[in-house]
Amino acid sequence: MRPPGACRHFPAGWSAEDVTDTAVVQAVVWRNRGGPISAEPRINDRIRVPEVRLVGPSGEQVGIVPLAKALELAQEYDLDLVEVAANARPPVCKLMDYGKFKYESAMKAREARKNQAHTVIKEMKLRPKIDPHDYETKKGHVVRFLKQGDKVKVTIMFRGREQSRPELGYRLLQRLAEDVQELGYVESNPKQDGRNMIMVLGPHKKKTEAMAEAREAQAARKAERQQQQQQQQQGRARA
């Protein structure tokens, strides 16, 4: 029979008969019952220590005080008592508006993600005997990628007898690099990889700079549209 309070899932190699000690049974129960540990700090009556090192609302050091006194001060200031350093001895707690603190932290994290620059490697594939119109189209894509601050992996694909003419692909890659040299540079020189020849172009602009310019251009376009709408409304009003 399974001991009272024990769960059905035991560590590998154990059976119900092996679990006889009460302490072991409880350990197994709690291990299976446990879930993910909350990342939220303890606040107010969730703090379970006799005393804390208290920091005031403006960052001033109040000192070590009994928990009851810290909670009393929190009520007087109409603030929360938040545990900011749980591993300190005694734990460090601060008086703050926890709801406002969480909101501001979330907004800062959102803004940081918005401004975070991720280097992206775009890929463009060409044929050694590419048509002039197709070449201009492909080059336009490469230009756009470099303006966005992204790297571009350019691949020349050889088929059949084209594999015996690698110089065609090399000259094509050199031509492309020269055509976009104002926007990017050759980060990795052309090299043969099986049936393909690969070159990597890197942008002169950093990703963050490209993103900032894109936002400025978007704001300018928005302002121009608003101005045009105002002019149209004024024209209709005069009519």
KOLMARDO-528379 format. One record per residue (C-alpha): residue in three letters; residue number from 1; x, y, z. Coordinates in Angstrom, 2 decimals. Example, Ala and Ser with C-alpha at 12.3 -4.5 7.8 and 13.67 -1.06 7.14 Angstrom:
{atom "ALA"; 1; {12.30; -4.50; 7.80}}
{atom "SER"; 2; {13.67; -1.06; 7.14}}
***
This chain:
{atom "MET"; 1; {0.00; 0.00; 0.00}}
{atom "ARG"; 2; {1.22; 3.51; -0.84}}
{atom "PRO"; 3; {2.18; 5.50; 2.29}}
{atom "PRO"; 4; {-0.28; 8.28; 3.20}}
{atom "GLY"; 5; {0.48; 11.59; 1.54}}
{atom "ALA"; 6; {2.96; 10.11; -0.94}}
{atom "CYS"; 7; {2.49; 10.73; -4.66}}
{atom "ARG"; 8; {2.57; 8.06; -7.34}}
{atom "HIS"; 9; {5.73; 9.36; -9.07}}
{atom "PHE"; 10; {8.98; 8.36; -7.35}}
{atom "PRO"; 11; {12.62; 8.91; -8.37}}
{atom "ALA"; 12; {14.10; 6.41; -10.82}}
{atom "GLY"; 13; {14.68; 3.03; -9.22}}
{atom "TRP"; 14; {12.34; 3.62; -6.29}}
{atom "SER"; 15; {9.17; 1.71; -5.48}}
{atom "ALA"; 16; {6.38; 2.41; -3.02}}
{atom "GLU"; 17; {7.92; -0.12; -0.62}}
{atom "ASP"; 18; {11.20; 1.83; -0.61}}
{atom "VAL"; 19; {9.49; 5.01; 0.55}}
{atom "THR"; 20; {8.96; 4.47; 4.23}}
{atom "ASP"; 21; {10.63; 7.37; 5.95}}
{atom "THR"; 22; {8.21; 10.27; 6.52}}
{atom "ALA"; 23; {10.78; 12.92; 5.58}}
{atom "VAL"; 24; {11.54; 11.17; 2.29}}
{atom "VAL"; 25; {7.83; 10.85; 1.52}}
{atom "GLN"; 26; {7.31; 14.56; 2.09}}
{atom "ALA"; 27; {10.32; 15.42; -0.09}}
{atom "VAL"; 28; {8.89; 13.37; -2.95}}
{atom "VAL"; 29; {5.47; 14.97; -2.50}}
{atom "TRP"; 30; {6.80; 18.52; -2.57}}
{atom "ARG"; 31; {9.13; 17.86; -5.51}}
{atom "ASN"; 32; {6.26; 16.63; -7.66}}
{atom "ARG"; 33; {3.89; 19.29; -6.41}}
{atom "GLY"; 34; {6.27; 22.21; -7.10}}
{atom "GLY"; 35; {5.90; 24.44; -10.13}}
{atom "PRO"; 36; {7.98; 27.20; -11.64}}
{atom "ILE"; 37; {9.44; 29.62; -9.11}}
{atom "SER"; 38; {7.94; 33.09; -9.41}}
{atom "ALA"; 39; {10.30; 35.83; -10.54}}
{atom "GLU"; 40; {8.19; 38.47; -8.79}}
{atom "PRO"; 41; {9.72; 39.96; -5.64}}
{atom "ARG"; 42; {7.92; 39.51; -2.33}}
{atom "ILE"; 43; {5.94; 42.54; -1.22}}
{atom "ASN"; 44; {4.18; 43.67; 1.98}}
{atom "ASP"; 45; {2.78; 40.80; 4.03}}
{atom "ARG"; 46; {4.46; 38.20; 1.78}}
{atom "ILE"; 47; {7.81; 39.14; 3.31}}
{atom "ARG"; 48; {8.55; 36.62; 6.10}}
{atom "VAL"; 49; {11.62; 37.84; 8.00}}
{atom "PRO"; 50; {11.97; 39.42; 11.46}}
{atom "GLU"; 51; {13.83; 42.52; 10.23}}
{atom "VAL"; 52; {14.88; 44.21; 6.99}}
{atom "ARG"; 53; {17.39; 46.78; 5.79}}
{atom "LEU"; 54; {15.03; 49.54; 4.69}}
{atom "VAL"; 55; {15.50; 51.99; 1.82}}
{atom "GLY"; 56; {13.22; 55.02; 1.67}}
{atom "PRO"; 57; {11.12; 56.21; -1.32}}
{atom "SER"; 58; {13.89; 58.55; -2.53}}
{atom "GLY"; 59; {16.67; 56.00; -2.09}}
{atom "GLU"; 60; {17.74; 57.16; 1.35}}
{atom "GLN"; 61; {19.09; 54.53; 3.74}}
{atom "VAL"; 62; {16.77; 54.14; 6.73}}
{atom "GLY"; 63; {18.73; 51.26; 8.28}}
{atom "ILE"; 64; {17.82; 47.92; 9.80}}
{atom "VAL"; 65; {14.31; 47.96; 11.25}}
{atom "PRO"; 66; {11.79; 45.31; 12.38}}
{atom "LEU"; 67; {9.48; 44.09; 9.64}}
{atom "ALA"; 68; {6.44; 45.42; 11.51}}
{atom "LYS"; 69; {7.99; 48.90; 11.58}}
{atom "ALA"; 70; {8.77; 48.76; 7.85}}
{atom "LEU"; 71; {5.18; 47.76; 7.05}}
{atom "GLU"; 72; {3.92; 50.58; 9.27}}
{atom "LEU"; 73; {6.06; 53.11; 7.36}}
{atom "ALA"; 74; {4.76; 51.73; 4.07}}
{atom "GLN"; 75; {1.19; 52.37; 5.20}}
{atom "GLU"; 76; {2.08; 55.89; 6.34}}
{atom "TYR"; 77; {3.59; 56.73; 2.93}}
{atom "ASP"; 78; {0.78; 54.87; 1.11}}
{atom "LEU"; 79; {3.43; 52.76; -0.63}}
{atom "ASP"; 80; {4.43; 49.12; -0.89}}
{atom "LEU"; 81; {7.27; 47.40; 0.93}}
{atom "VAL"; 82; {9.19; 45.56; -1.80}}
{atom "GLU"; 83; {12.00; 43.06; -1.22}}
{atom "VAL"; 84; {14.74; 44.11; -3.66}}
{atom "ALA"; 85; {17.63; 41.95; -2.38}}
{atom "ALA"; 86; {16.30; 38.73; -0.91}}
{atom "ASN"; 87; {19.73; 37.08; -0.45}}
{atom "ALA"; 88; {21.16; 39.89; 1.67}}
{atom "ARG"; 89; {21.34; 39.46; 5.42}}
{atom "PRO"; 90; {19.01; 40.98; 6.43}}
{atom "PRO"; 91; {17.06; 41.29; 3.14}}
{atom "VAL"; 92; {16.94; 44.75; 1.60}}
{atom "CYS"; 93; {13.48; 46.23; 1.14}}
{atom "LYS"; 94; {12.42; 49.50; -0.44}}
{atom "LEU"; 95; {9.33; 51.67; -0.11}}
{atom "MET"; 96; {7.81; 52.23; -3.55}}
{atom "ASP"; 97; {4.64; 52.25; -5.62}}
{atom "TYR"; 98; {5.01; 48.69; -6.91}}
{atom "GLY"; 99; {2.27; 48.99; -9.54}}
{atom "LYS"; 100; {3.90; 52.09; -11.02}}
{atom "PHE"; 101; {7.32; 50.42; -10.83}}
{atom "LYS"; 102; {6.12; 47.37; -12.78}}
{atom "TYR"; 103; {4.48; 49.55; -15.43}}
{atom "GLU"; 104; {7.59; 51.68; -15.93}}
{atom "SER"; 105; {9.81; 48.59; -16.06}}
{atom "ALA"; 106; {7.57; 47.03; -18.72}}
{atom "MET"; 107; {7.66; 50.22; -20.80}}
{atom "LYS"; 108; {11.47; 50.40; -20.56}}
{atom "ALA"; 109; {11.79; 46.77; -21.62}}
{atom "ARG"; 110; {9.43; 47.36; -24.53}}
{atom "GLU"; 111; {11.42; 50.41; -25.66}}
{atom "ALA"; 112; {14.67; 48.46; -25.35}}
{atom "ARG"; 113; {13.28; 45.67; -27.55}}
{atom "LYS"; 114; {12.06; 48.25; -30.04}}
{atom "ASN"; 115; {15.51; 49.83; -30.34}}
{atom "GLN"; 116; {17.41; 46.58; -30.22}}
{atom "ALA"; 117; {19.43; 46.01; -33.38}}
{atom "HIS"; 118; {19.50; 42.46; -34.73}}
{atom "THR"; 119; {22.06; 41.80; -37.43}}
{atom "VAL"; 120; {20.32; 39.97; -40.25}}
{atom "ILE"; 121; {22.00; 38.20; -43.15}}
{atom "LYS"; 122; {19.92; 38.42; -46.30}}
{atom "GLU"; 123; {20.61; 36.14; -49.26}}
{atom "MET"; 124; {20.57; 36.97; -52.94}}
{atom "LYS"; 125; {21.06; 34.29; -55.62}}
{atom "LEU"; 126; {22.34; 35.03; -59.12}}
{atom "ARG"; 127; {23.22; 33.05; -62.24}}
{atom "PRO"; 128; {26.55; 33.59; -64.05}}
{atom "LYS"; 129; {24.78; 34.61; -67.29}}
{atom "ILE"; 130; {22.10; 36.75; -65.70}}
{atom "ASP"; 131; {19.95; 39.01; -67.87}}
{atom "PRO"; 132; {20.76; 42.77; -67.52}}
{atom "HIS"; 133; {17.22; 43.55; -66.36}}
{atom "ASP"; 134; {17.33; 40.75; -63.76}}
{atom "TYR"; 135; {20.72; 41.97; -62.59}}
{atom "GLU"; 136; {19.36; 45.49; -61.97}}
{atom "THR"; 137; {16.42; 44.02; -60.05}}
{atom "LYS"; 138; {18.68; 41.86; -57.90}}
{atom "LYS"; 139; {21.06; 44.77; -57.33}}
{atom "GLY"; 140; {18.12; 46.88; -56.19}}
{atom "HIS"; 141; {17.33; 44.31; -53.51}}
{atom "VAL"; 142; {20.96; 44.28; -52.36}}
{atom "VAL"; 143; {20.92; 48.09; -52.16}}
{atom "ARG"; 144; {17.75; 48.01; -50.07}}
{atom "PHE"; 145; {19.21; 45.41; -47.68}}
{atom "LEU"; 146; {22.42; 47.38; -47.18}}
{atom "LYS"; 147; {20.46; 50.59; -46.57}}
{atom "GLN"; 148; {18.57; 48.75; -43.82}}
{atom "GLY"; 149; {21.90; 47.89; -42.18}}
{atom "ASP"; 150; {21.74; 44.18; -43.04}}
{atom "LYS"; 151; {24.48; 41.96; -44.40}}
{atom "VAL"; 152; {23.96; 40.30; -47.78}}
{atom "LYS"; 153; {25.15; 36.85; -48.77}}
{atom "VAL"; 154; {25.40; 36.79; -52.57}}
{atom "THR"; 155; {25.43; 33.34; -54.13}}
{atom "ILE"; 156; {26.33; 32.56; -57.76}}
{atom "MET"; 157; {24.75; 29.25; -58.79}}
{atom "PHE"; 158; {26.59; 27.25; -61.47}}
{atom "ARG"; 159; {24.85; 24.59; -63.54}}
{atom "GLY"; 160; {26.20; 22.07; -66.01}}
{atom "ARG"; 161; {29.11; 23.39; -68.06}}
{atom "GLU"; 162; {29.03; 26.68; -66.15}}
{atom "GLN"; 163; {31.02; 24.96; -63.43}}
{atom "SER"; 164; {34.07; 25.03; -65.72}}
{atom "ARG"; 165; {33.86; 28.84; -65.95}}
{atom "PRO"; 166; {34.17; 30.08; -62.35}}
{atom "GLU"; 167; {35.67; 33.35; -63.60}}
{atom "LEU"; 168; {32.19; 34.34; -64.85}}
{atom "GLY"; 169; {30.82; 34.23; -61.33}}
{atom "TYR"; 170; {33.87; 35.97; -59.90}}
{atom "ARG"; 171; {33.58; 38.87; -62.34}}
{atom "LEU"; 172; {29.86; 39.18; -61.63}}
{atom "LEU"; 173; {30.47; 39.39; -57.89}}
{atom "GLN"; 174; {33.19; 41.99; -58.39}}
{atom "ARG"; 175; {30.83; 44.04; -60.55}}
{atom "LEU"; 176; {28.11; 43.91; -57.90}}
{atom "ALA"; 177; {30.54; 44.90; -55.14}}
{atom "GLU"; 178; {31.67; 47.91; -57.17}}
{atom "ASP"; 179; {28.08; 48.94; -57.93}}
{atom "VAL"; 180; {27.15; 49.06; -54.24}}
{atom "GLN"; 181; {30.47; 50.19; -52.76}}
{atom "GLU"; 182; {28.92; 53.43; -51.46}}
{atom "LEU"; 183; {26.56; 51.40; -49.27}}
{atom "GLY"; 184; {28.58; 48.31; -48.41}}
{atom "TYR"; 185; {31.94; 46.59; -48.50}}
{atom "VAL"; 186; {33.16; 43.06; -49.19}}
{atom "GLU"; 187; {33.22; 41.37; -45.81}}
{atom "SER"; 188; {34.00; 37.91; -47.19}}
{atom "ASN"; 189; {35.75; 37.59; -50.56}}
{atom "PRO"; 190; {34.25; 35.33; -53.25}}
{atom "LYS"; 191; {34.99; 31.66; -52.66}}
{atom "GLN"; 192; {33.90; 28.45; -54.32}}
{atom "ASP"; 193; {31.55; 26.19; -52.36}}
{atom "GLY"; 194; {30.67; 23.17; -54.45}}
{atom "ARG"; 195; {28.51; 24.34; -57.33}}
{atom "ASN"; 196; {28.16; 27.80; -55.82}}
{atom "MET"; 197; {30.37; 30.82; -55.37}}
{atom "ILE"; 198; {29.65; 32.95; -52.29}}
{atom "MET"; 199; {30.49; 36.50; -51.28}}
{atom "VAL"; 200; {29.28; 38.42; -48.20}}
{atom "LEU"; 201; {28.67; 42.17; -48.28}}
{atom "GLY"; 202; {28.56; 44.19; -45.07}}
{atom "PRO"; 203; {26.80; 47.57; -44.69}}
{atom "HIS"; 204; {28.71; 50.76; -43.96}}
{atom "LYS"; 205; {25.86; 51.89; -41.70}}
{atom "LYS"; 206; {25.20; 50.26; -38.39}}
{atom "LYS"; 207; {21.81; 48.66; -37.89}}
{atom "THR"; 208; {20.90; 51.19; -35.19}}
{atom "GLU"; 209; {21.72; 54.11; -37.50}}
{atom "ALA"; 210; {19.65; 52.62; -40.31}}
{atom "MET"; 211; {16.71; 52.10; -37.94}}
{atom "ALA"; 212; {16.96; 55.69; -36.67}}
{atom "GLU"; 213; {17.00; 57.07; -40.21}}
{atom "ALA"; 214; {14.04; 54.90; -41.16}}
{atom "ARG"; 215; {12.04; 56.22; -38.18}}
{atom "GLU"; 216; {12.95; 59.81; -39.09}}
{atom "ALA"; 217; {11.88; 59.26; -42.69}}
{atom "GLN"; 218; {8.62; 57.69; -41.55}}
{atom "ALA"; 219; {7.94; 60.64; -39.23}}
{atom "ALA"; 220; {8.68; 63.08; -42.06}}
{atom "ARG"; 221; {6.27; 61.29; -44.40}}
{atom "LYS"; 222; {3.59; 61.30; -41.72}}
{atom "ALA"; 223; {4.05; 65.04; -41.12}}
{atom "GLU"; 224; {3.87; 65.69; -44.86}}
{atom "ARG"; 225; {0.61; 63.71; -45.17}}
{atom "GLN"; 226; {-0.89; 65.62; -42.24}}
{atom "GLN"; 227; {0.10; 68.92; -43.83}}
{atom "GLN"; 228; {-1.48; 67.91; -47.12}}
{atom "GLN"; 229; {-4.68; 66.90; -45.34}}
{atom "GLN"; 230; {-4.80; 70.25; -43.54}}
{atom "GLN"; 231; {-4.33; 72.10; -46.82}}
{atom "GLN"; 232; {-7.11; 70.07; -48.43}}
{atom "GLN"; 233; {-9.44; 70.80; -45.51}}
{atom "GLN"; 234; {-8.65; 74.52; -45.68}}
{atom "GLY"; 235; {-9.30; 74.49; -49.44}}
{atom "ARG"; 236; {-12.68; 72.82; -48.98}}
{atom "ALA"; 237; {-13.56; 75.32; -46.20}}
{atom "ARG"; 238; {-12.79; 78.30; -48.44}}
{atom "ALA"; 239; {-14.83; 76.77; -51.27}}
***
